[in-house]
């Protein structure tokens, strides 16, 4: 099957010059200070707020480095974030603790410096909503199809749910979602599977069509969900 990807959107910043390049969490580069500042603000490290000192310490520590990777940015962020008891215990406005905040910050850095993927999708029915009537008692009168744009890049592939979620979240990062991500769906006995990937802020969900989400004997049916982190660590979630 011929697959086409259309690249559009962001640009890669280095020393004020725009250069098209794709980076990952382990790619050391020289970052534009404006990109770092914006990634911190988007994550919730506001300079003129109660967490302003944390914002300043992270920014200062990173700007002192000639080059650094997004993985190193997580380490710096964690070191400075944990100095704030409020953030360490998740008592800021977002309610998020330092590990999630720093993953989101590093994800924002990578997204800002990469071209976002678009295209290679088709509209599909991903589920159904029940329609009810209330005449003395509730009863189902029918169903309504839920249609979404579904990414078909991986429609011919078969993997275990764990391996697939590593693949799909890496693709979702390129499409603008931030780690940590939730990935999962139903393991159909027959036909293709539709898998959902949701970013850390739950603002956007991507839908993927895959050949077999639960390839193997131990996950041949049911629903499986994973939480996937930037460094590849994963936790299986209870349904």
PyMOL commands that set and color helices and strands:
alter all, ss='L'
color gray80, all
select helices_A, chain A and resi 33-43+52-63+70-81+85-88+98-113+161-174
alter helices_A, ss='H'
color red, helices_A
select strands_A, chain A and resi 6-8+13-14+17-18+116-118+121-134+138-151+181-186+193-198+205-210+223-228+234-237
alter strands_A, ss='S'
color yellow, strands_A
deselect
rebuild
show_as cartoon
